């Protein structure tokens, strides 16, 4: 059993560490301005940001409790990030009608 676990750990842990560092570095100068579970809210928000020319990044997390054809729910979480200097304008635009 240890013959399988040790090589797995020695390969898996460094890969996780590298991905964690890459994610941290790529989002370090970006600030989260919106988290939503609703597709309409997400597309409305990025439309507003595009109107004023604000660049954004999105993290999407797909969470499926079970297969929809068997009665499960599909749930997508969207998190929108903007550059730090654009946060006030982004908040103002996202909170406007």
GROMACS elastic network, one bead per residue, 0.5 to 0.9 nm:
[ bonds ]
;  ai    aj funct       b0    kb
    1     4     6  0.56057   500
    1     5     6  0.65393   500
    1     6     6  0.89102   500
    2     5     6  0.50135   500
    2     6     6  0.58811   500
    2     7     6  0.86078   500
    3     6     6  0.61042   500
    3     7     6  0.70992   500
    4     7     6  0.59977   500
    4     8     6  0.63730   500
    4     9     6  0.89067   500
    5     8     6  0.51136   500
    5     9     6  0.61412   500
    5    10     6  0.86025   500
    6     9     6  0.51819   500
    6    10     6  0.61125   500
    6    11     6  0.86710   500
    7    11     6  0.61684   500
    7    12     6  0.83877   500
    8    11     6  0.53198   500
    8    12     6  0.58020   500
    8    13     6  0.83580   500
    9    12     6  0.50791   500
    9    13     6  0.57487   500
    9    14     6  0.84833   500
   10    13     6  0.60870   500
   10    14     6  0.70342   500
   11    14     6  0.60241   500
   11    15     6  0.66095   500
   12    15     6  0.52608   500
   12    16     6  0.62888   500
   12    17     6  0.86857   500
   13    16     6  0.51880   500
   13    17     6  0.61606   500
   13    18     6  0.87073   500
   14    18     6  0.61414   500
   14    19     6  0.86454   500
   15    18     6  0.51950   500
   15    19     6  0.62807   500
   15    20     6  0.85889   500
   16    19     6  0.51945   500
   16    20     6  0.60618   500
   16    21     6  0.86251   500
   17    20     6  0.50853   500
   17    21     6  0.62153   500
   17    22     6  0.86466   500
   18    21     6  0.51939   500
   18    22     6  0.61877   500
   18    23     6  0.86616   500
   19    22     6  0.50771   500
   19    23     6  0.61497   500
   19    24     6  0.85699   500
   20    23     6  0.52145   500
   20    24     6  0.61427   500
   20    25     6  0.86414   500
   21    24     6  0.50912   500
   21    25     6  0.61063   500
   21    26     6  0.85058   500
   22    25     6  0.52629   500
   22    26     6  0.60396   500
   22    27     6  0.86513   500
   23    26     6  0.52107   500
   23    27     6  0.62237   500
   23    28     6  0.83211   500
   24    27     6  0.55175   500
   24    28     6  0.57489   500
   25    28     6  0.52781   500
   25    29     6  0.82147   500
   26    29     6  0.77111   500
   26    30     6  0.82768   500
   27    30     6  0.51755   500
   27    31     6  0.77893   500
   27    57     6  0.86992   500
   27    81     6  0.81713   500
   28    31     6  0.79756   500
   29    82     6  0.85436   500
   29    83     6  0.61141   500
   29    84     6  0.62179   500
   30    56     6  0.85240   500
   30    57     6  0.82664   500
   30    81     6  0.56802   500
   30    82     6  0.52602   500
   30    84     6  0.55809   500
   30    85     6  0.89941   500
   30    87     6  0.89902   500
   31    80     6  0.82667   500
   31    81     6  0.50884   500
   31    82     6  0.54681   500
   31    83     6  0.61123   500
   31    84     6  0.57875   500
   31    87     6  0.71881   500
   32    35     6  0.77042   500
   32    79     6  0.67315   500
   32    80     6  0.57015   500
   32    82     6  0.65908   500
   32    83     6  0.89057   500
   32    87     6  0.86167   500
   33    79     6  0.76752   500
   33    80     6  0.59036   500
   33    81     6  0.57610   500
   33    82     6  0.69503   500
   33    87     6  0.71794   500
   33    90     6  0.74252   500
   33    91     6  0.68608   500
   33    94     6  0.86736   500
   34    42     6  0.85058   500
   34    45     6  0.82914   500
   34    78     6  0.79215   500
   34    79     6  0.57020   500
   34    80     6  0.52765   500
   34    81     6  0.73639   500
   34    91     6  0.88484   500
   34    94     6  0.85945   500
   35    42     6  0.83645   500
   35    77     6  0.70625   500
   35    78     6  0.56063   500
   35    80     6  0.64950   500
   36    39     6  0.78578   500
   36    41     6  0.68169   500
   36    42     6  0.65329   500
   36    76     6  0.83595   500
   36    77     6  0.58425   500
   36    78     6  0.53373   500
   36    79     6  0.66173   500
   36    80     6  0.87117   500
   37    41     6  0.80091   500
   37    42     6  0.79433   500
   37    75     6  0.67808   500
   37    76     6  0.56028   500
   37    78     6  0.62082   500
   37    79     6  0.89240   500
   38    41     6  0.53859   500
   38    42     6  0.63419   500
   38    43     6  0.88785   500
   38    75     6  0.84845   500
   38    76     6  0.74638   500
   38    77     6  0.76211   500
   38    78     6  0.80383   500
   39    42     6  0.51169   500
   39    43     6  0.62691   500
   39    44     6  0.85484   500
   39    76     6  0.78477   500
   39    77     6  0.87611   500
   39    78     6  0.82398   500
   40    43     6  0.52860   500
   40    44     6  0.60074   500
   40    45     6  0.84957   500
   41    44     6  0.50705   500
   41    45     6  0.60275   500
   41    46     6  0.86895   500
   42    45     6  0.51789   500
   42    46     6  0.63328   500
   42    47     6  0.85419   500
   42    78     6  0.68075   500
   42    79     6  0.85407   500
   42    80     6  0.82713   500
   43    46     6  0.52863   500
   43    47     6  0.60181   500
   43    48     6  0.86488   500
   44    47     6  0.50915   500
   44    48     6  0.63322   500
   44    49     6  0.88244   500
   44    94     6  0.87417   500
   45    48     6  0.51735   500
   45    49     6  0.63398   500
   45    50     6  0.86466   500
   45    80     6  0.85948   500
   45    93     6  0.86343   500
   45    94     6  0.61359   500
   46    50     6  0.60270   500
   46    51     6  0.85633   500
   46    56     6  0.78610   500
   46    80     6  0.81900   500
   46    94     6  0.88797   500
   47    50     6  0.50873   500
   47    51     6  0.62486   500
   48    51     6  0.51024   500
   48    52     6  0.68464   500
   48    53     6  0.87828   500
   48    54     6  0.87981   500
   48    90     6  0.84965   500
   48    93     6  0.64935   500
   48    94     6  0.65966   500
   49    52     6  0.55591   500
   49    53     6  0.61757   500
   49    54     6  0.51706   500
   49    55     6  0.72801   500
   49    56     6  0.76430   500
   49    90     6  0.66189   500
   49    93     6  0.71649   500
   49    94     6  0.75506   500
   50    54     6  0.58819   500
   50    55     6  0.73341   500
   50    56     6  0.86727   500
   51    54     6  0.77929   500
   52    89     6  0.86457   500
   52    90     6  0.86379   500
   52    93     6  0.81732   500
   54    82     6  0.73448   500
   54    83     6  0.84483   500
   54    86     6  0.69368   500
   54    89     6  0.84983   500
   54    90     6  0.73574   500
   55    81     6  0.87173   500
   55    82     6  0.63529   500
   55    83     6  0.74541   500
   55    86     6  0.85446   500
   56    80     6  0.66126   500
   56    81     6  0.54755   500
   56    83     6  0.72754   500
   57    79     6  0.82653   500
   57    80     6  0.57939   500
   57    81     6  0.50801   500
   57    82     6  0.64990   500
   57    83     6  0.89356   500
   58    78     6  0.66064   500
   58    79     6  0.55405   500
   58    81     6  0.61569   500
   58    82     6  0.89967   500
   59    77     6  0.80229   500
   59    78     6  0.58344   500
   59    79     6  0.51109   500
   59    80     6  0.66219   500
   59    81     6  0.81050   500
   60    76     6  0.67908   500
   60    77     6  0.55572   500
   60    79     6  0.64356   500
   60    80     6  0.88387   500
   61    75     6  0.83991   500
   61    76     6  0.57309   500
   61    77     6  0.50474   500
   61    78     6  0.66556   500
   61    79     6  0.85688   500
   62    74     6  0.76361   500
   62    75     6  0.60956   500
   62    77     6  0.64064   500
   62    78     6  0.88741   500
   63    73     6  0.83718   500
   63    74     6  0.63672   500
   63    75     6  0.51124   500
   63    76     6  0.60046   500
   63    77     6  0.77871   500
   64    67     6  0.71255   500
   64    68     6  0.82345   500
   64    72     6  0.71384   500
   64    73     6  0.59317   500
   64    75     6  0.59730   500
   64    76     6  0.82517   500
   65    68     6  0.86031   500
   65    72     6  0.57240   500
   65    73     6  0.58557   500
   65    74     6  0.70468   500
   65    75     6  0.82884   500
   66    69     6  0.85932   500
   66    70     6  0.71908   500
   66    71     6  0.72927   500
   66    73     6  0.65553   500
   66    74     6  0.79693   500
   67    70     6  0.54641   500
   67    71     6  0.67361   500
   67    72     6  0.50907   500
   67    73     6  0.73760   500
   67    74     6  0.80793   500
   68    71     6  0.50758   500
   68    73     6  0.58366   500
   68    74     6  0.67824   500
   69    72     6  0.70415   500
   81    84     6  0.89493   500
   81    87     6  0.88763   500
   82    85     6  0.82295   500
   82    86     6  0.62852   500
   82    87     6  0.63877   500
   82    90     6  0.75740   500
   83    86     6  0.54124   500
   83    87     6  0.66768   500
   84    87     6  0.54886   500
   84    88     6  0.86030   500
   85    88     6  0.74891   500
   85    89     6  0.85589   500
   86    89     6  0.55550   500
   86    90     6  0.59771   500
   86    91     6  0.86396   500
   87    90     6  0.50107   500
   87    91     6  0.60502   500
   87    92     6  0.85153   500
   88    91     6  0.52551   500
   88    92     6  0.61795   500
   88    93     6  0.86438   500
   89    92     6  0.50675   500
   89    93     6  0.60967   500
   89    94     6  0.84825   500
   90    93     6  0.51639   500
   90    94     6  0.59272   500
   90    95     6  0.84364   500
   91    94     6  0.51349   500
   91    95     6  0.60000   500
   91    96     6  0.85621   500
   92    95     6  0.53919   500
   92    96     6  0.63329   500
   93    96     6  0.52788   500
   93    97     6  0.82610   500
   94    97     6  0.80090   500
